Amino acid sequence: MNSYEQVRALLAEIVGHIDTSRSASASEGEPAEWHALWSAASSALRQWLETGNLSAFEAAFPVVSDALRVCDARGREAAMPELFGNLTRCAIAAGIDRTRFVDWFGPTEFLRAPAGRIRGRVLYFKDAKGHGRILASDRTVCFVHFSAIHAVGFRSLVGGQLVEFSPVFGSFNEATGFIACDVECLSETPASSS
């Protein structure tokens, strides 16, 4: 059984039958199918949060973790924007501990960083305000400002994006805590795969 079929079987525990509306010419695990799969799971998770059914969300949490561990890079690339950003903000507002989302990061090999640096995923980022939060692999939540992002042009981050940064303790927005500096966006897929 390939990665796509394994993930589909795991996520079926959450949402039942998942119709990804495959065309006859598409092969399993194409990007559009991954997106449909993770979109269905995200919709179920969001609905449980919005209706206050936290026990269903809690029961699904380890299923999503397991699915992300067996997911290939294309599948994770489709999953992260669905699972982070608006969904994590909704979960945090419902009282879910935001540090738990480290369990949704995927394989641990993505979390190895050079000395003085740390890797994590963007919990959420508000373009209009130019800032957001990153969850580090050590479960530290760091404030991130657009000026700390290494990019050309408009600097922004997307929920679930894999990043590497230097954490610094300091003050921001009249609060004290960890700040992400020198933020670099990383790719989960090898440059040769498209």
C-alpha positions as CSV (number, residue, x, y, z in Angstrom):
1,M,0.0,0.0,0.0
2,N,1.5,3.4,-1.0
3,S,1.6,6.5,1.2
4,Y,-1.5,8.0,-0.3
5,E,-3.6,4.9,0.4
6,Q,-2.2,4.5,3.9
7,V,-3.1,8.1,4.7
8,R,-6.5,7.8,3.1
9,A,-7.3,4.7,5.2
10,L,-6.2,6.5,8.4
11,L,-8.2,9.6,7.7
12,A,-11.3,7.5,6.8
13,E,-11.4,6.9,10.6
14,I,-12.1,10.6,11.0
15,V,-14.4,11.4,8.1
16,G,-15.6,8.1,6.8
17,H,-15.5,7.6,3.0
18,I,-13.4,10.3,1.3
19,D,-14.4,11.0,-2.3
20,T,-11.4,12.6,-4.0
21,S,-13.2,12.6,-7.4
22,R,-10.3,10.9,-9.2
23,S,-10.2,11.2,-12.9
24,A,-9.5,8.0,-14.8
25,S,-6.1,9.4,-16.0
26,A,-4.9,10.5,-12.6
27,S,-2.6,8.3,-10.6
28,E,-3.0,7.9,-6.8
29,G,-1.4,10.5,-4.8
30,E,-1.5,13.4,-7.3
31,P,-1.4,16.8,-5.7
32,A,-5.1,17.5,-6.3
33,E,-6.0,14.3,-4.6
34,W,-3.8,15.0,-1.6
35,H,-5.5,18.4,-1.3
36,A,-9.0,16.9,-1.4
37,L,-8.0,14.3,1.2
38,W,-6.6,16.8,3.7
39,S,-9.3,19.3,3.0
40,A,-11.9,16.8,4.1
41,A,-10.0,16.0,7.3
42,S,-9.5,19.7,8.0
43,S,-13.2,20.4,7.5
44,A,-14.2,17.7,10.0
45,L,-11.7,19.0,12.5
46,R,-12.8,22.6,12.1
47,Q,-16.5,21.6,12.4
48,W,-15.9,19.8,15.7
49,L,-14.0,22.8,17.1
50,E,-16.8,25.2,16.0
51,T,-19.5,23.1,17.5
52,G,-17.6,22.6,20.7
53,N,-17.2,18.8,20.1
54,L,-13.7,18.7,21.6
55,S,-13.9,15.0,22.4
56,A,-14.2,14.2,18.7
57,F,-11.3,16.6,17.9
58,E,-9.2,15.0,20.6
59,A,-10.0,11.5,19.3
60,A,-8.9,12.6,15.8
61,F,-5.7,14.3,16.9
62,P,-3.5,11.1,17.1
63,V,-5.0,9.8,13.8
64,V,-3.8,13.0,12.0
65,S,-0.4,12.5,13.7
66,D,-0.2,9.0,12.4
67,A,-1.3,10.0,8.9
68,L,1.4,12.7,8.8
69,R,4.1,10.2,9.8
70,V,3.4,7.9,6.9
71,C,2.7,10.8,4.4
72,D,5.1,11.4,1.6
73,A,6.5,15.0,0.9
74,R,3.7,15.9,-1.6
75,G,1.1,14.8,0.9
76,R,2.6,16.8,3.7
77,E,2.9,19.8,1.4
78,A,-0.9,19.6,0.8
79,A,-1.7,18.9,4.5
80,M,0.1,21.8,6.2
81,P,-1.9,24.7,4.9
82,E,-5.1,22.8,5.7
83,L,-4.0,21.9,9.3
84,F,-2.2,25.0,10.3
85,G,-3.2,28.7,10.0
86,N,-7.0,29.1,10.5
87,L,-7.4,25.6,11.9
88,T,-4.8,26.0,14.6
89,R,-6.1,29.5,15.5
90,C,-9.6,28.0,15.9
91,A,-8.2,25.2,18.0
92,I,-6.2,27.6,20.3
93,A,-9.3,29.7,20.7
94,A,-11.2,26.5,21.7
95,G,-8.6,25.8,24.5
96,I,-6.4,23.3,22.7
97,D,-2.8,23.7,23.9
98,R,-0.9,25.0,20.8
99,T,2.3,23.2,21.7
100,R,0.5,19.9,21.0
101,F,0.7,20.7,17.3
102,V,4.3,19.6,17.2
103,D,2.8,16.1,16.9
104,W,1.5,17.2,13.4
105,F,5.0,18.2,12.1
106,G,5.7,14.9,10.3
107,P,8.9,13.0,10.3
108,T,11.6,14.0,12.8
109,E,14.3,14.3,10.2
110,F,12.8,17.6,9.1
111,L,13.4,19.0,12.5
112,R,17.2,18.7,12.7
113,A,18.9,22.1,12.5
114,P,22.4,23.4,12.8
115,A,23.7,24.6,16.2
116,G,22.0,27.9,17.3
117,R,19.1,27.3,14.9
118,I,15.8,25.6,15.4
119,R,13.2,24.3,13.0
120,G,9.5,24.5,13.4
121,R,6.2,25.2,11.6
122,V,4.2,28.4,11.2
123,L,1.2,28.2,13.5
124,Y,-0.3,31.2,11.7
125,F,0.7,34.5,10.1
126,K,-1.5,37.6,9.6
127,D,-0.4,39.4,6.4
128,A,-2.4,42.5,7.3
129,K,-0.5,42.9,10.6
130,G,2.8,41.5,9.3
131,H,3.3,39.0,12.2
132,G,2.3,35.6,13.5
133,R,3.5,32.7,15.6
134,I,5.9,29.8,14.9
135,L,5.8,26.6,16.9
136,A,9.4,25.3,17.3
137,S,10.2,21.6,17.4
138,D,11.1,22.0,21.1
139,R,7.5,23.2,21.7
140,T,8.5,26.8,22.2
141,V,6.1,29.3,20.6
142,C,7.9,32.2,19.0
143,F,6.6,35.5,17.8
144,V,7.6,36.3,14.2
145,H,7.6,39.6,12.4
146,F,7.8,40.0,8.6
147,S,11.1,41.9,8.9
148,A,12.8,38.7,10.2
149,I,11.9,36.6,7.1
150,H,14.6,36.1,4.5
151,A,12.7,36.6,1.2
152,V,12.7,38.9,-1.8
153,G,9.6,41.1,-2.3
154,F,6.6,40.8,0.0
155,R,7.6,38.8,3.0
156,S,5.0,36.5,4.5
157,L,4.6,33.0,5.9
158,V,1.9,30.4,5.4
159,G,0.4,28.3,8.1
160,G,2.2,24.9,8.3
161,Q,5.2,26.2,6.4
162,L,8.5,24.5,7.5
163,V,11.0,27.2,8.7
164,E,14.4,27.4,10.3
165,F,15.3,30.3,12.6
166,S,17.3,31.6,15.5
167,P,15.2,32.0,18.7
168,V,16.0,35.1,20.8
169,F,14.3,36.1,24.1
170,G,13.0,39.7,24.0
171,S,10.1,42.0,24.0
172,F,7.4,42.5,21.3
173,N,4.0,44.1,21.2
174,E,4.3,45.0,24.9
175,A,4.9,41.3,25.8
176,T,8.1,39.3,26.6
177,G,8.9,35.9,25.1
178,F,10.8,34.2,22.3
179,I,11.2,35.9,18.9
180,A,12.1,34.2,15.7
181,C,15.0,35.9,14.0
182,D,16.7,35.2,10.6
183,V,13.7,33.1,9.4
184,E,14.4,30.9,6.4
185,C,11.6,29.0,4.6
186,L,12.4,25.4,3.9
187,S,11.0,23.0,1.3
188,E,9.9,19.5,2.1
189,T,10.1,18.3,-1.4
190,P,13.4,17.8,-3.2
191,A,14.1,20.5,-5.9
192,S,14.0,17.8,-8.6
193,S,10.4,16.7,-7.9
194,S,7.7,18.8,-9.4
